[in-house]
Amino acid sequence: MANSMTDVPLELELACPVCKEFFREPMLLPCEHSICRSCLESSIAVGRKTCPLCRKAFEEDQPRKERTFHMVSESYQRHRHLWAEHRPSEESCRLHLKPLELFCRNDEVPVCVDCSSLHSRHELLPLKDGAQECKKELGFIVKILESRMVAHKKLAYDLDCAGKFIKDQVEMVESQIKAEFERIHEILREEEASRLQALAHEEAQKRAAIDDLIVSTKKDVEALNKLINNLKKEMGNEDLPLTRNFQGLKRGSEWTGNDCTFPDGSLIDVHKHLGALSYKVWLAMKTHVKYYPVLLDPNTTSPWLCLSPDLTTVNESPERLTVPDNSERFEPCVFLLGAEGYTSGKHKWDVIVGDHPKWMVGVCKKSVPRKKKFTVCTTRGVWSLAFSKGVYTVLTPERTELKLQKRPERIRVRLNMDKGEVSFWDGDTQEHLITLTAQFNERIFPIFGPGLQSQPMMLAPGKIAVHTS
C-alpha cells in the first residue's frame, strides 16, 4: 500500500520555492505559482516583482491569498506529526494498524482481520498455513532452478570439453592438410623433374645433331677449299693447256657434297615445355586427385561410428568415441549426414555398399531429430532406401519392399530439388530402382545409416571432366 503521508514529492509541492519551508500564509501570483507572504513582502521591498519560478513580472496589488493551499499545508503538517507518533510496525497493517494474522491466497499477501472486508471474495487462511503454502510453492521453484542449474553445469562441462575437442580437431586437420600438401608437393616435384628431364633429353639430341652437322660442314669446307685452290692453280696456266683441260676441270669442279642449309627442328621446341605449362601440369594432376560429390560430416556422426581421414568412409567404432554432445550429432540413432545441404538444383552421388549386411541411404530435412530415436520414413522428413536381412525396403509409412534381380554393390542417389524428387539407381547397371516425390520446404542433406558393422560404407569418387573452348 502506498505511503502517501510521507511522499517527498508532496512535501516539495507544499514548500515555498524561496525559503524552502512549508508555506506560511501562501500568496498566489498571477502566473499561478505560490510563495509565502513574508517572502513576497521581502521580494517587493527590494524591488523584485517577478515570480521566483518562472520569472514573470507582476504588479504589487495582483498577488492574493491562497486559502486552499494554506489549509492543505497545515493539514499535512498536522497529520505528519500524528503519523510519526503512530507509525505501524512491519508486522502491522498499514491501513488498520492491526496485526497481520491472515494470508490471502488470491492476492498472495498477509492481511489483518479488518482487511477481510476488502477481500470478501478471496480465500483467507491463517498466516501459518499461508506461510506453509508459500514454502511449498517456493520449494517447487527451487527444484526447477536446481534442475536448470544442473543443466547449466552440464552445458558448461560440455562446452569445456568442446573447447578441448576443437583443439584436437585443429591439430588433426592441420596434420591432414600438411600431409596432403606434402603429397601434392611430391607429385609436383616429380612432374617438375620429369619435364626437366624431357628438356635435357631434347637438348642432348639436338646438340648431338648440331655437333654432327658441324663436323660434316667443316669437312665440306675443306673439300671446297681444296677444289677452289686447284681451280685457281689451273687458271694460272697458259691458254692452250687451260683450254685443253677446261672440260675436265669443269667436270671435276661439280660439287657432290651436302647442300648448305640449316636443318629444320634444330632448336629446342620451347612451346612444348613452356606453352600452357600450368594447365598441362593441372591435367597431369587429374590422375592423382579424386573428386567426391558428397563428403561425410564428422560433427553429425554418431559416437559409435568412425570416419576415414578423407571423410569418405564410415564403419563401426570399436568403442564409443569421446566427442562433444553438440546439437548436430545423432545419438542414440547410428546415423550421419553429408557435409553440405541443398536448397536448389540437381545433385547425385554413389554409395558403395558392396556386400554390407545392413544399410540405409537417402536424404533428409535439416530439422530431422538428432537426440532421440524416431521412425525413419517419408512422413518424418527422411526419403531413403534400406537393406536388412536380404530385403530391400523403401522407408515409406507402408514400408514398400523392392524385388531386385541382382544385388547392387553401388547405390546411386539422385536429388532434384526443383522437381521435389529423390530417385535411387543401381550405380553399376544404371537400373532405376524407385523414385520418391516430396515438397522440400527446407535444406536437404544426404543421410547415411551404416549400422553397427565392421564392413565400411564408402562414398564413390565422381568423374572429373575438363571442358575447353
C-alpha positions as CSV (number, residue, x, y, z in Angstrom):
1,M,0.0,0.0,0.0
2,A,1.4,3.4,-0.9
3,N,2.7,5.5,2.0
4,S,1.2,8.8,0.7
5,M,1.7,10.6,4.0
6,T,5.5,10.6,3.7
7,D,5.8,11.1,-0.1
8,V,8.7,13.5,-0.7
9,P,7.1,15.0,-3.9
10,L,4.1,16.2,-1.8
11,E,6.4,17.9,0.7
12,L,8.1,19.6,-2.2
13,E,4.7,20.8,-3.5
14,L,3.9,22.3,-0.1
15,A,7.2,24.0,0.3
16,C,7.8,27.7,-0.6
17,P,10.2,28.0,-3.6
18,V,12.0,30.9,-1.8
19,C,12.5,29.8,1.8
20,K,12.1,26.0,1.2
21,E,9.9,25.7,4.3
22,F,6.2,24.7,4.5
23,F,4.0,27.5,3.2
24,R,3.1,30.2,5.8
25,E,0.2,32.3,4.6
26,P,0.8,31.4,0.9
27,M,0.1,34.0,-1.7
28,L,-1.0,33.1,-5.3
29,L,0.8,35.1,-8.1
30,P,-0.8,35.8,-11.5
31,C,1.3,33.1,-13.0
32,E,-0.4,30.5,-10.7
33,H,2.7,30.0,-8.6
34,S,2.7,30.5,-4.8
35,I,5.1,31.8,-2.2
36,C,4.9,32.7,1.5
37,R,3.6,36.2,2.4
38,S,6.8,37.1,4.2
39,C,8.9,36.0,1.2
40,L,6.7,38.0,-1.2
41,E,6.9,41.2,1.0
42,S,10.7,40.8,1.2
43,S,10.9,40.5,-2.6
44,I,8.8,43.6,-3.2
45,A,10.8,45.5,-0.6
46,V,13.9,45.1,-2.6
47,G,12.1,46.0,-5.9
48,R,11.9,42.4,-7.2
49,K,8.4,41.9,-8.7
50,T,9.0,38.6,-10.6
51,C,8.0,35.0,-9.9
52,P,10.9,33.1,-8.3
53,L,10.0,30.1,-10.5
54,C,9.0,31.4,-14.0
55,R,10.4,34.9,-13.7
56,K,7.1,36.5,-14.9
57,A,6.5,40.1,-13.7
58,F,3.5,41.0,-11.5
59,E,2.1,44.2,-10.0
60,E,2.1,44.8,-6.3
61,D,-1.6,44.5,-6.0
62,Q,-2.0,41.3,-8.1
63,P,-1.0,38.6,-5.5
64,R,-3.9,37.2,-3.5
65,K,-4.3,34.9,-0.5
66,E,-4.3,31.1,-1.4
67,R,-6.6,29.8,1.3
68,T,-7.0,26.2,0.0
69,F,-3.2,25.7,-0.3
70,H,-2.9,27.2,3.2
71,M,-5.4,24.7,4.6
72,V,-3.8,21.7,2.8
73,S,-0.3,22.7,4.1
74,E,-1.5,23.0,7.7
75,S,-3.4,19.7,7.5
76,Y,-0.5,17.9,6.0
77,Q,1.9,19.1,8.7
78,R,-0.6,18.2,11.5
79,H,-1.2,14.6,10.1
80,R,2.5,14.2,9.5
81,H,3.2,14.6,13.2
82,L,0.4,12.1,14.1
83,W,1.7,9.6,11.6
84,A,5.2,9.9,13.1
85,E,3.7,9.2,16.6
86,H,1.6,6.1,15.4
87,R,3.9,4.6,12.7
88,P,2.9,1.0,12.2
89,S,5.4,-1.8,12.7
90,E,6.5,-4.2,9.9
91,E,4.1,-6.8,11.5
92,S,1.0,-4.4,11.5
93,C,-1.4,-3.5,8.8
94,R,-0.6,0.0,7.4
95,L,-4.2,0.7,6.8
96,H,-5.8,-0.5,10.1
97,L,-2.7,-0.7,12.3
98,K,-3.6,-4.2,13.4
99,P,-1.5,-7.4,13.4
100,L,-1.2,-9.3,10.1
101,E,-2.7,-12.7,11.1
102,L,-4.3,-13.9,7.8
103,F,-3.0,-14.7,4.3
104,C,-5.0,-14.0,1.1
105,R,-4.4,-16.9,-1.3
106,N,-5.8,-14.8,-4.2
107,D,-3.6,-11.8,-3.8
108,E,-0.8,-13.7,-2.0
109,V,-0.3,-11.1,0.7
110,P,-0.7,-11.0,4.5
111,V,-3.7,-9.1,5.8
112,C,-5.3,-8.1,9.1
113,V,-8.8,-9.1,10.4
114,D,-10.3,-5.8,9.3
115,C,-8.9,-6.3,5.8
116,S,-11.3,-9.2,5.3
117,S,-14.0,-6.8,4.1
118,L,-11.6,-5.8,1.3
119,H,-11.0,-9.5,0.4
120,S,-14.6,-10.7,0.8
121,R,-14.5,-12.9,-2.3
122,H,-11.0,-14.2,-1.6
123,E,-9.9,-17.2,0.3
124,L,-8.2,-16.3,3.6
125,L,-6.0,-18.7,5.6
126,P,-4.3,-18.4,8.9
127,L,-0.9,-16.8,8.4
128,K,0.9,-20.0,9.5
129,D,-1.0,-22.1,6.8
130,G,-0.3,-19.4,4.2
131,A,3.4,-19.5,5.0
132,Q,3.4,-23.3,4.5
133,E,1.8,-22.9,1.1
134,C,4.4,-20.2,0.2
135,K,7.2,-22.5,1.3
136,K,5.7,-25.4,-0.7
137,E,5.5,-23.3,-3.9
138,L,8.9,-21.8,-3.4
139,G,10.2,-25.4,-2.9
140,F,8.9,-26.3,-6.4
141,I,10.6,-23.2,-7.8
142,V,13.9,-24.2,-6.0
143,K,13.6,-27.7,-7.6
144,I,13.1,-26.2,-11.1
145,L,16.0,-23.8,-10.6
146,E,18.2,-26.6,-9.2
147,S,17.3,-28.7,-12.3
148,R,18.3,-25.8,-14.5
149,M,21.5,-25.3,-12.6
150,V,22.4,-28.9,-13.2
151,A,21.6,-28.5,-16.9
152,H,23.8,-25.3,-17.0
153,K,26.6,-27.1,-15.2
154,K,26.4,-29.9,-17.7
155,L,26.4,-27.4,-20.5
156,A,29.5,-25.7,-19.0
157,Y,31.2,-29.0,-18.8
158,D,30.3,-30.0,-22.3
159,L,31.4,-26.6,-23.6
160,D,34.7,-27.0,-21.8
161,C,35.1,-30.5,-23.4
162,A,34.1,-29.0,-26.8
163,G,36.9,-26.4,-26.4
164,K,39.4,-29.1,-25.9
165,F,37.9,-31.2,-28.7
166,I,38.2,-28.2,-31.1
167,K,41.9,-28.0,-30.3
168,D,42.2,-31.7,-31.1
169,Q,40.3,-31.2,-34.3
170,V,42.5,-28.3,-35.4
171,E,45.7,-30.4,-34.7
172,M,44.2,-33.3,-36.7
173,V,43.1,-31.1,-39.6
174,E,46.4,-29.3,-39.7
175,S,48.2,-32.6,-39.8
176,Q,46.0,-33.8,-42.7
177,I,46.4,-30.6,-44.6
178,K,50.2,-30.7,-44.3
179,A,50.2,-34.4,-45.3
180,E,48.0,-33.7,-48.3
181,F,50.0,-30.7,-49.4
182,E,53.3,-32.7,-49.0
183,R,51.8,-35.4,-51.2
184,I,50.8,-32.8,-53.8
185,H,54.2,-31.1,-53.5
186,E,55.9,-34.5,-54.1
187,I,53.7,-35.0,-57.2
188,L,54.6,-31.6,-58.4
189,R,58.3,-32.2,-57.7
190,E,58.1,-35.4,-59.7
191,E,56.3,-33.7,-62.5
192,E,58.9,-30.9,-62.5
193,A,61.7,-33.4,-62.6
194,S,60.1,-35.3,-65.5
195,R,59.7,-32.1,-67.5
196,L,63.3,-31.0,-66.8
197,Q,64.4,-34.5,-67.8
198,A,62.5,-34.2,-71.1
199,L,64.1,-30.8,-71.7
200,A,67.5,-32.2,-71.0
201,H,66.9,-35.2,-73.4
202,E,65.8,-32.9,-76.2
203,E,68.9,-30.7,-75.6
204,A,71.2,-33.7,-75.8
205,Q,69.6,-34.9,-79.0
206,K,69.7,-31.6,-80.7
207,R,73.2,-30.8,-79.5
208,A,74.4,-34.1,-80.9
209,A,72.7,-33.4,-84.2
210,I,74.3,-29.9,-84.3
211,D,77.7,-31.3,-83.5
212,D,77.5,-33.9,-86.3
213,L,76.4,-31.2,-88.7
214,I,79.3,-29.0,-87.6
215,V,81.8,-31.9,-88.3
216,S,80.2,-32.6,-91.7
217,T,80.2,-28.9,-92.6
218,K,83.8,-28.5,-91.7
219,K,84.7,-31.4,-94.0
220,D,82.8,-29.8,-96.8
221,V,84.6,-26.5,-96.2
222,E,88.0,-28.3,-96.5
223,A,86.9,-30.1,-99.7
224,L,85.6,-26.9,-101.2
225,N,88.8,-25.0,-100.3
226,K,90.9,-27.7,-101.9
227,L,88.7,-27.7,-105.1
228,I,88.9,-23.8,-105.2
229,N,92.7,-23.8,-104.8
230,N,93.1,-26.4,-107.5
231,L,90.9,-24.4,-110.0
232,K,92.8,-21.2,-109.2
233,K,96.1,-23.0,-109.9
234,E,94.8,-24.3,-113.2
235,M,93.5,-20.9,-114.1
236,G,97.1,-19.6,-113.9
237,N,98.3,-22.0,-116.7
238,E,98.9,-20.9,-120.3
239,D,95.9,-20.5,-122.6
240,L,96.5,-23.7,-124.6
241,P,96.8,-26.0,-121.6
242,L,93.9,-24.3,-119.8
243,T,91.6,-24.7,-122.8
244,R,92.7,-28.3,-123.3
245,N,91.9,-29.2,-119.7
246,F,88.8,-27.0,-119.4
247,Q,86.2,-29.7,-119.8
248,G,88.0,-32.0,-117.3
249,L,88.4,-29.1,-114.9
250,K,84.7,-28.2,-115.2
251,R,83.6,-31.8,-114.6
252,G,85.9,-32.0,-111.6
253,S,84.5,-28.9,-110.1
254,E,81.0,-30.3,-109.8
255,W,80.0,-30.3,-106.0
256,T,78.6,-33.6,-104.9
257,G,78.5,-32.9,-101.1
258,N,75.6,-31.8,-98.9
259,D,73.5,-28.7,-99.6
260,C,74.4,-25.8,-97.4
261,T,71.2,-25.5,-95.3
262,F,70.2,-25.0,-91.6
263,P,68.1,-28.1,-90.9
264,D,64.5,-27.7,-89.6
265,G,63.9,-28.5,-86.0
266,S,67.4,-27.8,-84.9
267,L,66.4,-25.6,-82.0
268,I,64.6,-26.5,-78.7
269,D,60.8,-26.7,-79.1
270,V,60.3,-24.2,-76.3
271,H,56.5,-24.2,-76.7
272,K,56.3,-27.9,-75.9
273,H,57.9,-27.2,-72.5
274,L,56.5,-23.8,-71.6
275,G,53.3,-23.5,-73.5
276,A,50.3,-23.6,-71.1
277,L,52.6,-25.2,-68.6
278,S,50.4,-24.8,-65.5
279,Y,47.4,-26.1,-67.5
280,K,49.3,-29.2,-68.6
281,V,50.5,-29.8,-65.0
282,W,47.0,-29.4,-63.8
283,L,45.8,-32.0,-66.4
284,A,48.6,-34.3,-65.2
285,M,47.4,-33.9,-61.6
286,K,44.0,-35.3,-62.5
287,T,45.3,-38.8,-62.2
288,H,46.5,-38.1,-58.6
289,V,43.4,-36.4,-57.2
290,K,39.8,-37.5,-56.5
291,Y,36.6,-35.6,-56.5
292,Y,33.7,-36.6,-54.2
293,P,30.3,-35.0,-54.8
294,V,29.5,-35.6,-51.2
295,L,31.6,-35.8,-48.1
296,L,30.6,-37.0,-44.6
297,D,30.2,-34.5,-41.8
298,P,32.0,-35.7,-38.6
299,N,30.1,-33.2,-36.5
300,T,26.9,-35.1,-37.2
301,T,28.3,-38.6,-36.8
302,S,27.1,-41.0,-34.0
303,P,29.7,-41.6,-31.4
304,W,29.6,-45.3,-32.3
305,L,30.8,-44.6,-35.9
306,C,34.4,-43.9,-37.1
307,L,35.2,-41.9,-40.3
308,S,38.3,-42.1,-42.5
309,P,40.6,-39.0,-42.5
310,D,39.3,-38.0,-46.0
311,L,35.7,-38.2,-44.8
312,T,34.6,-40.7,-47.4
313,T,34.3,-44.0,-45.4
314,V,32.4,-44.9,-42.3
315,N,32.2,-48.0,-40.2
316,E,31.6,-49.1,-36.6
317,S,34.0,-47.8,-34.0
318,P,35.5,-50.5,-31.7
319,E,34.4,-48.3,-28.7
320,R,32.3,-45.3,-28.1
321,L,34.2,-42.2,-29.2
322,T,34.7,-39.3,-26.9
323,V,33.1,-36.5,-28.8
324,P,31.1,-33.4,-27.8
325,D,27.3,-33.8,-27.5
326,N,26.7,-31.0,-29.9
327,S,23.2,-30.4,-31.2
328,E,24.0,-31.6,-34.7
329,R,25.2,-35.0,-33.6
330,F,23.0,-38.1,-33.9
331,E,22.6,-40.1,-30.6
332,P,21.3,-42.7,-29.9
333,C,20.5,-43.2,-33.6
334,V,23.5,-44.5,-35.6
335,F,23.3,-42.0,-38.4
336,L,25.4,-39.2,-40.0
337,L,24.8,-36.6,-42.7
338,G,26.6,-35.3,-45.7
339,A,28.7,-32.1,-45.1
340,E,26.7,-30.0,-47.5
341,G,22.9,-29.4,-47.7
342,Y,20.9,-28.3,-50.7
343,T,18.1,-25.8,-51.4
344,S,18.0,-26.0,-55.2
345,G,19.5,-27.7,-58.2
346,K,20.2,-31.3,-59.2
347,H,22.7,-33.5,-57.3
348,K,23.8,-37.1,-57.4
349,W,26.3,-39.3,-55.5
350,D,27.2,-43.0,-55.4
351,V,27.5,-45.0,-52.2
352,I,29.4,-48.3,-52.3
353,V,27.6,-50.8,-50.1
354,G,29.2,-54.0,-51.5
355,D,28.1,-56.9,-49.5
356,H,27.3,-54.8,-46.5
357,P,24.6,-56.7,-44.5
358,K,22.6,-53.7,-43.3
359,W,22.5,-50.1,-44.5
360,M,20.3,-47.1,-45.2
361,V,20.9,-44.3,-47.7
362,G,18.9,-41.3,-48.8
363,V,18.2,-37.7,-47.9
364,C,16.5,-35.9,-45.0
365,K,15.4,-32.5,-43.8
366,K,17.8,-30.4,-41.7
367,S,15.2,-30.5,-38.9
368,V,15.2,-34.3,-38.5
369,P,15.5,-35.3,-34.8
370,R,19.1,-35.8,-33.6
371,K,18.8,-36.6,-29.9
372,K,16.1,-39.2,-29.8
373,K,15.0,-42.4,-31.6
374,F,12.4,-41.9,-34.4
375,T,10.8,-44.0,-37.1
376,V,12.7,-43.4,-40.3
377,C,10.1,-42.7,-43.0
378,T,9.0,-40.0,-45.5
379,T,6.5,-38.5,-43.1
380,R,9.3,-37.7,-40.7
381,G,11.3,-35.9,-43.4
382,V,13.5,-38.8,-44.5
383,W,13.4,-40.3,-48.0
384,S,15.5,-43.4,-48.1
385,L,16.2,-46.9,-49.3
386,A,17.3,-49.6,-46.8
387,F,18.7,-53.1,-46.9
388,S,18.4,-55.6,-44.0
389,K,18.2,-59.4,-43.8
390,G,18.3,-59.7,-47.5
391,V,15.3,-57.4,-48.1
392,Y,15.3,-54.0,-49.9
393,T,12.8,-51.6,-48.4
394,V,11.6,-48.1,-49.3
395,L,11.1,-46.4,-46.0
396,T,7.6,-45.1,-46.5
397,P,5.0,-45.4,-43.8
398,E,3.8,-48.6,-45.6
399,R,7.4,-50.0,-45.8
400,T,7.4,-50.8,-49.6
401,E,9.5,-53.8,-50.4
402,L,11.6,-53.8,-53.6
403,K,12.2,-57.1,-55.6
404,L,15.6,-56.8,-57.3
405,Q,17.0,-59.4,-59.7
406,K,20.6,-58.6,-58.8
407,R,22.1,-57.2,-55.6
408,P,23.5,-53.8,-56.3
409,E,27.0,-53.1,-55.0
410,R,26.7,-49.4,-55.6
411,I,23.6,-47.3,-54.9
412,R,23.2,-44.0,-56.8
413,V,21.1,-41.3,-55.2
414,R,19.7,-38.5,-57.5
415,L,18.2,-35.4,-55.9
416,N,16.2,-33.0,-57.9
417,M,15.3,-30.1,-55.6
418,D,13.4,-28.1,-58.2
419,K,11.1,-31.1,-59.0
420,G,10.9,-32.4,-55.5
421,E,12.2,-35.9,-56.5
422,V,14.6,-38.4,-54.9
423,S,15.4,-41.4,-57.0
424,F,17.6,-44.5,-56.4
425,W,19.5,-46.4,-59.0
426,D,21.9,-49.3,-59.4
427,G,25.2,-47.3,-59.9
428,D,26.8,-50.1,-61.9
429,T,24.0,-51.1,-64.3
430,Q,22.2,-47.8,-64.3
431,E,18.9,-49.6,-63.5
432,H,16.2,-47.4,-61.9
433,L,15.0,-48.7,-58.6
434,I,12.5,-46.2,-57.2
435,T,11.6,-42.5,-57.2
436,L,10.0,-40.7,-54.2
437,T,8.4,-37.3,-54.5
438,A,8.1,-34.6,-51.9
439,Q,7.8,-30.9,-51.3
440,F,11.2,-29.7,-49.9
441,N,10.5,-26.7,-47.8
442,E,13.9,-26.6,-46.0
443,R,17.5,-27.5,-46.6
444,I,18.0,-31.1,-47.6
445,F,21.1,-33.2,-46.6
446,P,22.3,-36.7,-47.6
447,I,21.8,-39.2,-44.8
448,F,23.6,-42.4,-44.2
449,G,22.8,-45.3,-41.8
450,P,25.7,-47.8,-41.9
451,G,24.6,-49.7,-38.9
452,L,26.9,-51.2,-36.3
453,Q,29.0,-53.2,-38.8
454,S,32.7,-53.6,-39.2
455,Q,32.3,-53.5,-43.0
456,P,32.7,-50.0,-44.3
457,M,30.2,-47.9,-46.3
458,M,32.1,-45.8,-48.8
459,L,31.4,-42.8,-51.0
460,A,32.4,-43.3,-54.6
461,P,34.5,-40.6,-56.3
462,G,32.9,-38.7,-59.1
463,K,34.2,-38.2,-62.6
464,I,36.4,-35.2,-63.4
465,A,35.7,-33.7,-66.8
466,V,37.6,-30.8,-68.4
467,H,35.9,-28.7,-71.0
468,T,37.9,-26.3,-73.1
469,S,36.8,-23.7,-75.6
